[in-house]
Amino acid sequence: MKISRRNFCLLMAGACCTGVLAACGSSSSSTASSSAASASAAASGEVRDELIFVNYRDIRDLNPHLYAGEMYAQSILYDTLVSITADGYEGCLAESWDISEDGRTYTFHIRPNVLFSDGEKCDANAILANFNAILENRERHTWLEMMNLLVGVSAPDENTFVIEMSEPYYPMLTELGCIRPFAMISPSCMINGSTKDGVNGHIGTGPYVLTDFVTDEYAVFERNENYWGKAPAIRKITVKVIPDNQTRIMALESGEIDLIFGKNMIDADAISQYLDSDKFTVGLSDPTSTRHIVMNTTREILGDPAVRKALQHATDRQTISDGIFYGLEQPADTLYATTVPYCNVGLKPYEYSTETAAQILDEAGWVLGSDKMRAKDGRQLALDLLYNSDSVTEKTIAEYLQSEYLKLGISMTIHGEEEQSYRDNMKAGNFDMVFNICWGMPYDPQSSLAAMRAPVYGDYAAQQGLEDKAEIDEAITKILTSTDENERQELYKSVLTNLHEDAMYLPLTYECNKALYTSALHGVHFGTDQYDVPFADMYFE
């Protein structure tokens, strides 16, 4: 649905709408031929079947069993056993499945006559080869609890694939339906039956095939003529690499591209300029994830719960929402939005109040000195905030918080590092405070909570100073293997309440997915996975 200026104002008041999108365009391996094709189709009155998309970086490594590639590309090249929809799970490469009474054995009935895009058969034996390749690199995937509980996989015949678990595991189908790492690649692309060190091709069973790419310039995907499902209306997708936000907007205005899609691909200022446009359409999703700051409880100052709680009260989330995101990202009261399954547990938000923040610090012994800075036992209340230097938004928020906290006598230095260094330091716990986001659907809350028990991201290191860390981890483990829905909900409530009261996560805003595209495009929507771009549903009239 198109977002008007009136609806935008409602958004700023607190409602976040789901946009139904559509994208159009003509594509080719070069800018000139793409634009010429678009003009030709428009002049002749023909229905366009080529789309020009844009991304800020290259497609990178599209090995579906690893994590470096662009997920929108992997999702159109490869299929999984099941699909996750707004209405639940649907069959994909598996037409149906049975779950044993004890919840430990999953038997998948493989869809017959499915071919990889090179014409090779995708049967249970091909799926078994994929799982064996994934399991060879098992340690890389242990952020998924399924990998810790998996006992074995087998293919009794070419139509049947079986997974055996040591314990029942309720998020099983969700993890199997994620874009990676359980997507199926042709065994002919594996190197000696392995994918952990790379692949020699990108052949899948999805609706598109990769036909051309030039690093840091473009990639071309064309319709898979062997696709088992309904053929998409868009025949060819050209993805252009344009790193700069403003340059992307100019390319859309000039007709060089048709669709900008992604929560970090369009800034709020740009969105606000197109709300009343007839030529372009704006789409916004429901909240996808939570933008937040992680506080490292192993650091001496942040090990003090009073400091963490004071920072919660000292943070004006509404001003961040209105002033930086034009209301497009709503203020976040909790680590997960209440719309996330199991997360509406009645937590009391930390009210914005500088008076409350000051009182908490005073009572904890962090008192103002003559220099207007707070100190305790001769130590100044000084913190450091790490942000991703590739994110203009994080830098802007960091500068705002720095100035606000200074008013309370809190000294905070901010520094940015390029993405890989930022992630390495976050994972290693080399920070006082660091920007992060929740994983979003369909990974929240089960996968992101499960990963807190191991050094996957910064959560594990930052939680080591919590007195209830062992209790939280134990409850998370019980959640994942519980077969009782009521018990599971109570365990989630316990974990989320503990994390909220520990105050080590500083929620800022709820992110939403965004799209800006030519109004000639129809049939686009926001999927259940925030990283998916539903090209197969797009069409031109």
Protein Blocks (a to p, Z undefined) as FASTA:
>chain_A
ZZdfklmmmmmnopacdddddddddddfbfklmmmmmmmmmmnopacfbdcdddfbdfkj
abfkbckbcfklmmmmpccfbdcdfkbccdfkbmbdcddfkopaccddddehiacfkopa
cdfklmmmmmmmmmmmmmmmmmpmklmmpnbdcdfbfkbccdddfbdcfklmmmmmpmbf
cbccdfklpgghiaklocfbdcdfbfbdcfbdcehibccddddfkbfbdcdfblbdcddd
dfblklmmmmmmnopambdcdjklpcfklmmmmmmpckbccdddddfbdcdddddfkbmk
lmpmklmmmmmmmpcfklmmmmmnnomaccdfbfbdfkbghiagopacddddfklmmmmm
mmnopacdfkopaceehiacdddddddfklmklmmmmmmmmmmmmmnopacddddddfkl
mmmmmmnopafbdcdddebjakbfklmmmmmmpcfblmlmmmmmpmklmmmmmmmmmmmm
pcbfklmmmmmmmmmmmmmmnopaccfbdcdddddddfkbghiacdfblkbccfklgccZ
Z
